[in-house]
């Protein structure tokens, strides 16, 4: 039954509510490089003080945030089940860290590329780091002192050769590397732990881990060359 109101309108009674369905955020567009002829000098503005400096910081952070969001979206397959709020938090943290890094290295900008192109690289690197950290935040990082390798898909002859080489590598790791070098090499090369994640867990730096890995590889290469499992190139490098 319908009722007519005082103004003649018809009251059809309460209408059913349309349920709210949360949809995925659209993929952000590739950030555009806003440097145009006549644009303010980024280095000069960021090196200044007062309102000019603050405005340059605000503009740069906004650009870094766009780049970071784009990179986080590109790596979204590493963040299953993560919602828009977490994605935005990761991008914001990346933009903050990128801004700090840029200001620390502002004097190193040589003008070989556009300033924003140079700055975007910081945002992309920091965003990738944030994604990897978050992806590994609930995963245990194991540092085994030994490992076994095998290829179940290999044929008998290939399997025999692979087994011999694997045994040689294991022996080389056992006798040519220190326990610390061995654990770092296994974590990075076998367990595929991201180097920035491993650096965080161990309280060290990426540079220190790269140095350890370089020494470990050099020692392994020398040992496997001496045992005849690697050949020496013309330049004398295995």
C-alpha positions as CSV (number, residue, x, y, z in Angstrom):
1,X,0.0,0.0,0.0
2,X,1.3,3.5,-0.9
3,X,0.6,6.7,1.0
4,X,0.6,10.2,-0.5
5,X,2.3,12.8,1.6
6,X,1.1,16.4,2.2
7,X,2.9,17.6,-0.9
8,X,1.4,14.9,-3.1
9,X,4.6,12.8,-3.2
10,X,4.1,9.1,-3.0
11,X,5.8,7.2,-0.2
12,X,6.8,3.8,-1.4
13,X,8.3,2.8,2.0
14,X,11.8,1.9,3.0
15,X,14.1,0.8,0.1
16,X,16.6,-2.1,0.4
17,X,20.2,-0.9,0.9
18,X,22.8,-1.7,-1.7
19,X,25.6,-3.7,0.0
20,X,29.0,-2.0,-0.1
21,X,31.6,-4.0,-1.9
22,X,35.3,-3.0,-1.5
23,X,37.1,-3.1,-4.8
24,X,40.8,-3.3,-5.5
25,X,42.5,0.0,-6.0
26,X,43.3,0.8,-9.6
27,X,46.8,0.4,-10.7
28,X,48.7,3.7,-10.4
29,X,50.0,5.2,-13.6
30,X,53.7,5.4,-14.3
31,X,54.9,8.6,-12.5
32,X,55.6,11.3,-15.0
33,X,58.8,13.3,-15.0
34,X,57.7,16.9,-14.2
35,X,60.9,18.6,-15.0
36,X,60.1,21.2,-17.7
37,X,62.0,24.2,-19.0
38,X,61.5,27.0,-16.6
39,X,61.0,24.7,-13.5
40,X,62.7,25.9,-10.3
41,X,66.1,24.6,-9.6
42,X,65.6,21.6,-7.3
43,X,69.1,21.6,-5.9
44,X,69.0,25.3,-5.2
45,X,65.5,25.2,-3.6
46,X,66.4,22.2,-1.4
47,X,69.6,23.8,-0.3
48,X,67.8,27.0,0.7
49,X,66.0,27.7,3.9
50,X,62.6,29.0,5.1
51,X,59.4,28.7,3.1
52,X,61.2,28.1,-0.2
53,X,63.0,25.0,1.3
54,X,59.7,23.7,2.9
55,X,57.8,24.0,-0.4
56,X,60.6,22.2,-2.2
57,X,60.5,19.4,0.3
58,X,56.7,19.1,0.0
59,X,56.8,18.9,-3.8
60,X,59.7,16.4,-3.8
61,X,58.0,14.2,-1.3
62,X,54.8,14.1,-3.3
63,X,56.8,13.1,-6.4
64,X,58.6,10.4,-4.5
65,X,55.3,9.1,-3.1
66,X,53.9,8.6,-6.6
67,X,57.0,6.7,-7.7
68,X,57.0,4.6,-4.5
69,X,53.3,3.7,-4.9
70,X,53.9,2.6,-8.5
71,X,56.8,0.4,-7.5
72,X,54.9,-1.2,-4.6
73,X,52.0,-1.9,-7.0
74,X,54.4,-3.6,-9.5
75,X,55.6,-5.9,-6.7
76,X,52.1,-6.6,-5.3
77,X,52.5,-10.3,-6.1
78,X,54.9,-10.5,-3.2
79,X,52.2,-9.1,-0.9
80,X,49.3,-11.5,-1.0
81,X,46.3,-10.4,1.1
82,X,47.7,-7.0,1.8
83,X,45.1,-4.2,1.6
84,X,45.3,-0.6,0.3
85,X,46.1,0.8,3.8
86,X,49.3,-1.3,4.1
87,X,50.3,-0.6,0.5
88,X,50.0,3.1,1.2
89,X,52.0,2.8,4.4
90,X,54.8,1.0,2.6
91,X,54.9,3.6,-0.1
92,X,54.9,6.5,2.5
93,X,57.8,4.9,4.4
94,X,59.7,4.4,1.2
95,X,59.1,8.1,0.2
96,X,60.2,9.3,3.6
97,X,63.4,7.2,3.5
98,X,64.1,8.3,-0.1
99,X,63.7,11.9,0.8
100,X,66.2,11.6,3.6
101,X,68.7,9.7,1.3
102,X,68.3,12.4,-1.4
103,X,69.0,15.2,1.0
104,X,72.1,13.4,2.3
105,X,73.4,13.0,-1.3
106,X,72.2,16.3,-2.7
107,X,75.8,17.5,-3.2
108,X,76.5,14.4,-5.4
109,X,73.9,15.3,-8.0
110,X,76.0,16.1,-11.1
111,X,73.1,17.0,-13.5
112,X,73.8,14.2,-16.0
113,X,70.1,13.4,-15.9
114,X,67.0,15.3,-14.8
115,X,66.8,15.8,-11.1
116,X,63.5,14.0,-10.8
117,X,64.8,11.0,-12.8
118,X,67.7,10.8,-10.4
119,X,65.4,11.2,-7.4
120,X,62.9,8.5,-8.7
121,X,65.6,5.9,-8.4
122,X,65.8,6.5,-4.7
123,X,62.1,6.0,-4.3
124,X,62.0,2.9,-6.4
125,X,64.9,1.3,-4.5
126,X,63.4,2.2,-1.1
127,X,59.9,0.9,-2.2
128,X,61.4,-2.4,-3.3
129,X,63.2,-2.7,0.1
130,X,60.0,-2.0,2.0
131,X,58.1,-4.7,0.0
132,X,60.7,-7.3,0.6
133,X,60.9,-6.4,4.3
134,X,57.2,-6.7,4.7
135,X,57.1,-10.0,2.7
136,X,59.7,-11.5,5.0
137,X,58.4,-9.9,8.2
138,X,56.7,-13.1,9.3
139,X,59.2,-15.5,7.8
140,X,62.1,-17.0,9.8
141,X,65.5,-16.4,8.3
142,X,67.5,-19.6,8.8
143,X,71.3,-19.5,8.7
144,X,72.3,-23.1,8.1
145,X,75.9,-24.1,8.2
146,X,75.5,-26.7,5.4
147,X,73.1,-27.5,2.6
148,X,72.3,-30.3,0.2
149,X,71.6,-29.7,-3.5
150,X,70.1,-32.1,-6.0
151,X,68.2,-32.0,-9.2
152,X,65.4,-34.5,-9.4
153,X,64.7,-33.8,-13.1
154,X,68.2,-34.7,-14.3
155,X,69.0,-37.9,-16.1
156,X,71.4,-40.5,-14.7
157,X,74.5,-39.0,-16.4
158,X,73.6,-35.5,-15.6
159,X,72.6,-36.5,-12.1
160,X,76.0,-38.1,-11.5
161,X,77.8,-35.0,-12.8
162,X,75.6,-32.7,-10.7
163,X,76.1,-34.9,-7.6
164,X,79.9,-34.7,-8.1
165,X,79.9,-31.0,-8.5
166,X,77.5,-30.5,-5.5
167,X,79.8,-32.6,-3.4
168,X,82.8,-30.5,-4.5
169,X,81.0,-27.3,-3.7
170,X,80.0,-28.6,-0.3
171,X,83.5,-29.6,0.4
172,X,84.9,-26.3,-0.7
173,X,82.4,-24.4,1.5
174,X,83.4,-26.6,4.4
175,X,87.2,-26.1,4.1
176,X,87.6,-22.8,2.3
177,X,85.1,-20.6,4.1
178,X,84.7,-19.5,7.7
179,X,81.4,-20.5,9.5
180,X,80.2,-16.9,9.1
181,X,81.0,-16.7,5.4
182,X,79.3,-20.1,4.8
183,X,76.1,-19.0,6.6
184,X,76.0,-15.7,4.7
185,X,76.6,-17.5,1.3
186,X,73.9,-20.1,2.0
187,X,71.3,-17.5,3.1
188,X,71.8,-15.3,0.1
189,X,72.6,-17.8,-2.7
190,X,70.6,-20.9,-1.6
191,X,67.8,-19.7,0.7
192,X,67.4,-16.5,-1.5
193,X,67.0,-14.2,1.5
194,X,66.9,-10.6,0.3
195,X,70.2,-8.9,1.3
196,X,68.4,-5.9,2.9
197,X,66.3,-8.3,5.0
198,X,69.3,-10.3,6.0
199,X,71.2,-7.1,6.9
200,X,68.3,-6.0,9.2
201,X,68.1,-9.4,10.9
202,X,71.8,-9.5,11.6
203,X,72.1,-5.8,12.5
204,X,74.7,-5.2,9.8
205,X,74.8,-3.3,6.5
206,X,74.3,-4.4,2.9
207,X,77.8,-3.3,2.1
208,X,79.3,-5.6,4.8
209,X,77.3,-8.5,3.5
210,X,78.3,-7.8,-0.1
211,X,81.9,-7.8,1.0
212,X,81.5,-11.1,2.8
213,X,79.8,-12.7,-0.2
214,X,82.5,-11.4,-2.5
215,X,85.3,-13.0,-0.4
216,X,83.3,-16.2,-0.1
217,X,82.9,-16.5,-3.8
218,X,86.6,-15.7,-4.5
219,X,87.6,-18.5,-2.1
220,X,85.1,-21.0,-3.5
221,X,86.3,-20.2,-7.1
222,X,89.9,-20.7,-6.1
223,X,89.3,-24.0,-4.4
224,X,87.1,-25.4,-7.2
225,X,89.7,-24.3,-9.8
226,X,92.5,-26.1,-7.8
227,X,90.4,-29.2,-7.6
228,X,89.7,-29.2,-11.4
229,X,86.0,-28.5,-11.2
230,X,86.4,-25.0,-12.7
231,X,88.7,-24.0,-15.5
232,X,90.8,-20.8,-15.7
233,X,90.0,-18.3,-18.4
234,X,92.6,-16.8,-20.6
235,X,92.9,-13.7,-18.4
236,X,93.7,-15.9,-15.5
237,X,90.2,-15.6,-13.9
238,X,88.2,-18.8,-13.4
